Amino acid sequence: MADPLANTSLQSSLVNDGRALAQELNISWGQLISMALKEFISRHRRSVNLVEQLNIVYAEDRKRNPK
């Protein structure tokens, strides 16, 4: 199977560290990339949700306490 990241530009040190970690965890490079992407997406979504929740709280506070 062709490497799906073969045409992706990554720093060689990042690739080397990633491949070493995958070997250390006894998983494939592809599994490591999948895990990393899932974690990144999850953290991003949590961050967006937090900002949305804070905006709601601040909007409600401004309605209750207009200046």
Secondary structure per residue as TSV (DSSP state, phi and psi in degrees):
chain	resnum	aa	ss	phi	psi
A	1	M	-	360.0	137.6
A	2	A	-	-71.5	146.3
A	3	D	-	-71.7	116.4
A	4	P	T	-65.5	-17.1
A	5	L	T	-100.1	8.1
A	6	A	T	-58.1	-34.5
A	7	N	T	-97.2	10.6
A	8	T	S	-94.7	135.3
A	9	S	-	-86.9	112.1
A	10	L	-	-129.2	149.2
A	11	Q	-	-62.5	136.6
A	12	S	H	-61.2	-35.2
A	13	S	H	-64.9	-36.1
A	14	L	H	-67.2	-42.9
A	15	V	H	-62.6	-46.2
A	16	N	H	-61.5	-45.4
A	17	D	H	-62.8	-40.9
A	18	G	H	-65.1	-44.3
A	19	R	H	-64.8	-38.1
A	20	A	H	-65.2	-42.1
A	21	L	H	-65.6	-42.0
A	22	A	H	-59.0	-43.4
A	23	Q	H	-64.8	-42.5
A	24	E	H	-60.8	-39.1
A	25	L	H	-84.3	-3.8
A	26	N	T	59.2	44.9
A	27	I	-	-130.5	165.5
A	28	S	-	-77.9	161.6
A	29	W	H	-57.2	-43.8
A	30	G	H	-62.0	-39.7
A	31	Q	H	-64.0	-40.8
A	32	L	H	-62.5	-45.1
A	33	I	H	-63.0	-42.4
A	34	S	H	-60.7	-45.3
A	35	M	H	-62.0	-43.0
A	36	A	H	-64.8	-43.0
A	37	L	H	-65.1	-42.7
A	38	K	H	-59.9	-44.3
A	39	E	H	-64.9	-43.3
A	40	F	H	-61.2	-46.6
A	41	I	H	-63.2	-43.1
A	42	S	H	-61.5	-46.0
A	43	R	H	-64.0	-39.8
A	44	H	H	-62.1	-46.6
A	45	R	H	-63.8	-39.8
A	46	R	H	-62.3	-40.8
A	47	S	H	-63.2	-45.5
A	48	V	H	-62.3	-43.9
A	49	N	H	-62.9	-39.7
A	50	L	H	-62.9	-44.6
A	51	V	H	-62.0	-43.2
A	52	E	H	-61.7	-42.4
A	53	Q	H	-64.9	-41.5
A	54	L	H	-64.6	-39.7
A	55	N	H	-60.9	-39.7
A	56	I	H	-64.2	-45.6
A	57	V	H	-62.0	-46.1
A	58	Y	H	-65.3	-37.1
A	59	A	H	-65.8	-41.5
A	60	E	H	-64.9	-39.3
A	61	D	H	-64.9	-40.2
A	62	R	H	-64.7	-33.6
A	63	K	H	-68.4	-38.1
A	64	R	H	-77.4	-30.8
A	65	N	S	-128.6	67.3
A	66	P	-	-66.4	148.4
A	67	K	-	-93.9	360.0
